[in-house]
Amino acid sequence: MFTLHLRNTITREVNWLQNDLTMAQVECRYPNLRGEDTKLEFRVRNILGDLPLLCSKDRLTFNFFCEQVKSDYLEDESKAAEGMDFDTTIQLACIEIKRVFKRMNGCAMDKKSNLEHLEKEVGLHKFLPAYVINTTKQETLHSERGDLTEQLRATLEGSGAV
């Protein structure tokens, strides 16, 4: 289920490593391993397809996989730009903001000062892909985020999750 992969940060080339390779064998096969443009990453490679079952049986692996997917989504602009519409992107960002700041009451993120603090101190790059931040006007981001945060707050309060 877990494996290592090499990723070239410039060319975006990815090489999945076999589990039975020693580091000496990896260094022989990939001589540029020690270069600054190559990252060795620990990854979840195979998921059996039933995420709720994985969540109930192995919460640690499930959380690791979720963080991996989120990281890929935020870092790889080409994948995010291909199939994700703007509203879904903003919804995912709002849900992640609520998850990260779960101890904050539902109305706190509606205040403009708190949203500005989030933007300046934490950074939107932790919640939105770079292409959205770079191509969207700030006013549009503020209004969409405000509308969706209000909808999400109402939904969460109705379910008792806030």
C-alpha positions as CSV (number, residue, x, y, z in Angstrom):
1,M,0.0,0.0,0.0
2,F,2.9,2.4,0.8
3,T,5.9,3.0,-1.4
4,L,8.4,5.7,-2.3
5,H,8.6,7.6,-5.4
6,L,11.1,10.0,-7.0
7,R,9.8,13.2,-8.4
8,N,11.8,15.7,-10.4
9,T,10.5,19.1,-9.4
10,I,11.5,20.7,-12.8
11,T,10.3,18.1,-15.3
12,R,7.5,16.6,-13.1
13,E,8.8,13.1,-14.0
14,V,7.7,10.5,-11.4
15,N,9.4,7.1,-10.8
16,W,7.7,4.7,-8.4
17,L,10.2,2.6,-6.6
18,Q,9.8,-1.1,-6.0
19,N,9.5,-2.1,-2.4
20,D,12.3,-4.6,-2.5
21,L,15.0,-2.2,-3.8
22,T,17.8,-1.2,-1.5
23,M,19.0,2.4,-1.5
24,A,22.3,1.3,-3.2
25,Q,20.2,-0.1,-6.1
26,V,18.1,3.1,-6.2
27,E,21.2,5.2,-6.4
28,C,22.6,3.0,-9.2
29,R,19.3,3.3,-11.2
30,Y,18.8,7.0,-10.6
31,P,22.2,8.7,-10.5
32,N,20.5,12.2,-10.1
33,L,18.9,11.1,-6.9
34,R,21.0,13.5,-4.8
35,G,20.2,16.5,-7.0
36,E,18.3,19.5,-5.7
37,D,15.6,19.0,-8.3
38,T,14.8,15.5,-7.1
39,K,12.5,14.6,-4.2
40,L,12.1,11.2,-2.6
41,E,8.5,11.0,-1.2
42,F,6.7,8.4,0.9
43,R,3.3,7.8,-0.7
44,V,0.2,5.8,-0.5
45,R,0.1,4.1,-3.9
46,N,-2.8,1.7,-3.8
47,I,-6.2,2.2,-2.2
48,L,-8.6,-0.7,-2.3
49,G,-11.4,1.6,-3.5
50,D,-13.6,1.7,-0.3
51,L,-12.5,4.9,1.4
52,P,-15.1,4.7,4.2
53,L,-13.9,1.2,5.0
54,L,-10.3,2.4,5.0
55,C,-11.3,5.3,7.3
56,S,-13.0,3.0,9.8
57,K,-10.2,0.3,9.8
58,D,-7.0,2.4,9.4
59,R,-7.6,6.0,10.3
60,L,-3.9,6.9,10.1
61,T,-3.5,5.6,6.5
62,F,-6.8,7.3,5.5
63,N,-5.6,10.7,6.9
64,F,-2.2,10.3,5.3
65,F,-3.9,9.6,2.0
66,C,-6.2,12.6,2.3
67,E,-3.2,14.9,3.0
68,Q,-1.4,13.4,0.0
69,V,-4.4,14.1,-2.3
70,K,-4.7,17.7,-0.9
71,S,-1.0,18.4,-1.3
72,D,-1.2,17.1,-4.9
73,Y,-4.2,19.2,-5.6
74,L,-2.7,22.4,-4.2
75,E,0.8,21.9,-5.8
76,D,0.0,20.6,-9.3
77,E,-1.7,23.4,-11.2
78,S,-2.2,21.4,-14.3
79,K,-4.3,18.7,-12.6
80,A,-6.4,21.3,-10.7
81,A,-7.0,23.4,-13.7
82,E,-8.2,20.5,-15.9
83,G,-11.4,19.4,-14.2
84,M,-12.2,21.5,-11.2
85,D,-14.7,24.3,-11.6
86,F,-14.4,27.5,-9.5
87,D,-17.3,26.9,-7.2
88,T,-16.1,23.4,-6.3
89,T,-12.6,24.8,-5.6
90,I,-14.0,27.5,-3.3
91,Q,-16.2,24.9,-1.6
92,L,-13.2,22.7,-0.9
93,A,-11.3,25.7,0.5
94,C,-14.2,26.6,2.8
95,I,-14.5,23.1,4.1
96,E,-10.7,22.9,4.7
97,I,-10.8,26.2,6.5
98,K,-13.6,25.0,8.7
99,R,-11.7,21.8,9.4
100,V,-8.5,23.5,10.3
101,F,-10.2,26.1,12.5
102,K,-12.8,23.6,13.9
103,R,-12.7,25.2,17.4
104,M,-13.8,28.5,16.1
105,N,-17.6,29.1,16.3
106,G,-19.6,29.3,13.1
107,C,-19.9,33.1,12.9
108,A,-16.3,33.9,13.4
109,M,-15.2,33.3,9.8
110,D,-18.0,35.6,8.5
111,K,-16.2,38.6,10.0
112,K,-14.1,40.5,7.4
113,S,-11.3,41.0,9.8
114,N,-10.9,37.3,10.5
115,L,-10.9,36.5,6.7
116,E,-8.2,39.2,6.2
117,H,-6.2,37.7,9.1
118,L,-6.5,34.3,7.5
119,E,-5.3,35.7,4.2
120,K,-2.3,37.5,5.6
121,E,-1.2,35.3,8.5
122,V,-2.0,31.8,7.3
123,G,-2.2,32.3,3.5
124,L,-4.7,31.3,1.0
125,H,-2.1,29.0,-0.7
126,K,-2.8,26.4,2.0
127,F,-6.5,26.2,0.9
128,L,-6.5,27.2,-2.8
129,P,-4.4,26.1,-5.8
130,A,-2.0,28.8,-7.1
131,Y,-3.9,29.1,-10.4
132,V,-7.1,30.2,-8.6
133,I,-5.3,32.8,-6.5
134,N,-3.4,34.2,-9.5
135,T,-6.3,34.3,-12.0
136,T,-9.1,35.4,-9.8
137,K,-9.8,38.9,-8.6
138,Q,-9.6,39.4,-4.8
139,E,-13.1,40.8,-4.7
140,T,-14.5,37.7,-6.4
141,L,-12.6,35.4,-4.0
142,H,-14.0,37.4,-1.0
143,S,-17.6,37.4,-2.1
144,E,-17.6,33.7,-3.2
145,R,-15.8,32.6,0.0
146,G,-18.2,34.6,2.1
147,D,-21.3,33.2,0.4
148,L,-20.1,29.6,0.6
149,T,-18.9,30.0,4.2
150,E,-22.4,31.2,5.2
151,Q,-24.0,28.2,3.4
152,L,-21.5,25.8,5.0
153,R,-22.0,27.3,8.5
154,A,-25.8,26.9,8.1
155,T,-25.4,23.3,7.0
156,L,-23.0,22.4,9.8
157,E,-25.1,24.1,12.4
158,G,-28.1,22.2,11.2
159,S,-26.3,18.9,11.5
160,G,-24.8,19.8,14.9
161,A,-21.2,19.5,13.6
162,V,-20.1,23.1,14.5
